[in-house]
Amino acid sequence: MAKYDGIKGQELMDVEEGENELTLVFKDNRYLFIRIEDGRLVTESVPE
């Protein structure tokens, strides 16, 4: 999945937990947001 190529192999620095959401923070200052919508996992990465 090419969408996640930018974070493959990057060191994970922090995991922040919110209500129905996880935020993964990587060493190169990228973020991956994982949340639940309608019972499914949805992801969004910043920057893309």
C-alpha positions as CSV (number, residue, x, y, z in Angstrom):
1,M,0.0,0.0,0.0
2,A,1.9,3.0,-1.3
3,K,-0.1,5.3,0.9
4,Y,2.0,4.3,3.9
5,D,5.4,4.1,2.2
6,G,6.6,7.3,3.9
7,I,6.2,5.8,7.4
8,K,7.6,2.3,6.7
9,G,10.7,1.8,8.7
10,Q,10.3,5.0,10.6
11,E,10.9,5.0,14.4
12,L,7.7,5.3,16.4
13,M,8.2,8.0,19.0
14,D,4.8,8.3,20.7
15,V,1.2,6.9,20.7
16,E,-1.6,9.2,21.9
17,E,-4.9,7.7,22.7
18,G,-8.2,9.6,22.4
19,E,-11.8,8.6,22.3
20,N,-12.2,6.2,19.4
21,E,-8.8,7.4,18.0
22,L,-5.1,6.6,18.1
23,T,-2.4,9.0,16.9
24,L,1.0,7.5,16.0
25,V,3.8,10.0,16.0
26,F,6.9,9.1,14.1
27,K,10.5,10.4,14.4
28,D,10.4,12.3,11.1
29,N,7.5,14.3,12.4
30,R,4.8,12.4,10.6
31,Y,1.5,11.5,12.2
32,L,-0.9,8.6,11.5
33,F,-4.4,9.0,12.8
34,I,-6.4,5.8,13.3
35,R,-10.1,6.1,14.3
36,I,-13.3,4.1,14.2
37,E,-16.1,5.3,12.0
38,D,-19.2,3.1,11.6
39,G,-17.4,0.1,13.1
40,R,-14.5,0.3,10.6
41,L,-10.9,1.5,11.1
42,V,-10.1,4.7,9.1
43,T,-6.6,6.1,8.7
44,E,-5.3,9.5,7.8
45,S,-1.6,10.5,7.6
46,V,0.0,13.9,7.9
47,P,1.9,14.9,5.9
48,E,0.9,12.7,2.9
